[in-house]
Amino acid sequence: MRLQQETIYAPCPSDSVLGTLLPPSEVRWYAAYVVTRHEKVVAQQFLRRGLETFLPLYRATRRWKNRRALVELPLFPGYLFLRISIGDRVRALEVPSVVHIVSVRGEPVAMPDGEIDSLRTAMQLRTTEPCSYFASGKRIRIKAGPLQGLEGVVVRQNSRTRMIVSVDFIQRSTAVELWPEDLEYLPDTTTADCKESTRAHYSY
């Protein structure tokens, strides 16, 4: 099954994994946890309210009885991203099906900009698909080719080389297909550890 991807977002512009507490007026990326299967509806509602939104989608073929259909599915079910100030969070929470903004000790925390940038770059240039969350690993940074600057964990699956790009803030990962011209990279110092993804361990 061949997967393709798409994103819903309005154009825009590395911190710690836990994110950053910011003044109320500063605009940054936040993760919104929403009712599963309502992600696209919530994204459209955010955009109608003037809230900058990023919803990564991928295309997959699904079979129902005697027919097949190409469907668009959220890359990270239950999550989408919005770029707002803390003062705008009430407007976001007023949208039906929004459960909460991911927080630490009850305070919404800004996501590292680098995680959003890496994800958007990967989705624009290569085929991506969901995969198990990599909590840590031997991280690399590609230093040549179209994906120059992208960071992640390189693995091989069925003779294909892929990079796992993780959004550590919500403990989700996506697999990005690599081409030979991408494979000049710099090793990092951590060790590999793969586990099934779980819901983010933050207070809500």
Secondary structure, DSSP 4 states (H G I P E B T S, - for coil): ---EEEEEE-------TT-B---TT-EEEEEEEE-TT-HHHHHHHHHHTT-EEEEEEEEEEEEETTEEEEEEEESSTTEEEEEEEGGGHHHHHTSTTEEEE-EETTEE-BPPHHHHHHHHHHHHHS-EEEE--EEE--EEEE-SSTTTT-EEEEEEETTEEEEEEEEGGGTEEEEEE--GGG--EEE-S---EE-------S--
